Amino acid sequence: MTDVERELEKRFVCAKCKNNGAEVKSLAMSGTGLSRLFDIQHNRYVFASCRNCGYSEVYNLDILEGRRDDLGTLLDIMFG
């Protein structure tokens, strides 16, 4: 679990029931074009689910960590 995921787990406030705390799970997915063809999973997301009611929110892990995937985007634009 990354520092960002731990922080999200602690700071999460449910938009539905206002409960504090969440269960956090990450997921990686391939994009389109060459990244899909070669199964390069450069799209990373974090799901935060309320421990009280189960309401879930999805966050782009690359944005939360301040990263950009220029190579994957470039390959998708060129060959997508």
Contacts in CASP RR format, 6 or more apart in sequence:
PFRMAT RR
TARGET T0000
AUTHOR 0000-0000-0000
METHOD contacts of the structure
MODEL  1
MTDVERELEKRFVCAKCKNNGAEVKSLAMSGTGLSRLFDIQHNRYVFASC
RNCGYSEVYNLDILEGRRDDLGTLLDIMFG
1 9 0 8 1.000
1 24 0 8 1.000
2 26 0 8 1.000
2 61 0 8 1.000
2 65 0 8 1.000
4 46 0 8 1.000
4 61 0 8 1.000
4 64 0 8 1.000
4 65 0 8 1.000
5 24 0 8 1.000
5 26 0 8 1.000
5 46 0 8 1.000
5 61 0 8 1.000
6 24 0 8 1.000
8 22 0 8 1.000
8 24 0 8 1.000
8 46 0 8 1.000
8 48 0 8 1.000
8 59 0 8 1.000
8 64 0 8 1.000
9 21 0 8 1.000
9 22 0 8 1.000
9 23 0 8 1.000
9 24 0 8 1.000
9 48 0 8 1.000
10 21 0 8 1.000
11 21 0 8 1.000
12 20 0 8 1.000
12 21 0 8 1.000
12 22 0 8 1.000
12 24 0 8 1.000
12 48 0 8 1.000
12 50 0 8 1.000
12 57 0 8 1.000
13 19 0 8 1.000
13 20 0 8 1.000
13 21 0 8 1.000
14 20 0 8 1.000
14 21 0 8 1.000
14 22 0 8 1.000
14 50 0 8 1.000
14 52 0 8 1.000
14 53 0 8 1.000
14 54 0 8 1.000
14 55 0 8 1.000
15 55 0 8 1.000
15 57 0 8 1.000
16 50 0 8 1.000
16 53 0 8 1.000
16 55 0 8 1.000
17 50 0 8 1.000
17 52 0 8 1.000
17 53 0 8 1.000
17 55 0 8 1.000
19 50 0 8 1.000
19 51 0 8 1.000
19 52 0 8 1.000
19 53 0 8 1.000
21 50 0 8 1.000
21 51 0 8 1.000
22 48 0 8 1.000
22 49 0 8 1.000
22 50 0 8 1.000
22 51 0 8 1.000
23 48 0 8 1.000
23 49 0 8 1.000
23 51 0 8 1.000
24 46 0 8 1.000
24 47 0 8 1.000
24 48 0 8 1.000
24 49 0 8 1.000
25 46 0 8 1.000
25 47 0 8 1.000
25 49 0 8 1.000
26 44 0 8 1.000
26 45 0 8 1.000
26 46 0 8 1.000
26 47 0 8 1.000
26 61 0 8 1.000
27 44 0 8 1.000
27 45 0 8 1.000
27 46 0 8 1.000
27 47 0 8 1.000
28 41 0 8 1.000
28 42 0 8 1.000
28 43 0 8 1.000
28 44 0 8 1.000
28 45 0 8 1.000
29 41 0 8 1.000
29 43 0 8 1.000
29 44 0 8 1.000
29 45 0 8 1.000
30 36 0 8 1.000
30 39 0 8 1.000
30 40 0 8 1.000
30 41 0 8 1.000
30 42 0 8 1.000
30 43 0 8 1.000
31 40 0 8 1.000
31 41 0 8 1.000
31 42 0 8 1.000
31 43 0 8 1.000
31 76 0 8 1.000
32 76 0 8 1.000
32 80 0 8 1.000
33 75 0 8 1.000
33 76 0 8 1.000
33 79 0 8 1.000
33 80 0 8 1.000
34 40 0 8 1.000
34 75 0 8 1.000
34 76 0 8 1.000
34 79 0 8 1.000
34 80 0 8 1.000
35 41 0 8 1.000
35 42 0 8 1.000
35 72 0 8 1.000
35 75 0 8 1.000
35 76 0 8 1.000
40 72 0 8 1.000
42 69 0 8 1.000
42 72 0 8 1.000
43 62 0 8 1.000
44 60 0 8 1.000
44 61 0 8 1.000
44 62 0 8 1.000
45 58 0 8 1.000
45 59 0 8 1.000
45 60 0 8 1.000
45 61 0 8 1.000
46 58 0 8 1.000
46 59 0 8 1.000
46 60 0 8 1.000
46 61 0 8 1.000
46 64 0 8 1.000
47 56 0 8 1.000
47 57 0 8 1.000
47 58 0 8 1.000
47 59 0 8 1.000
48 56 0 8 1.000
48 57 0 8 1.000
48 58 0 8 1.000
48 59 0 8 1.000
49 55 0 8 1.000
49 56 0 8 1.000
50 56 0 8 1.000
62 68 0 8 1.000
62 69 0 8 1.000
END
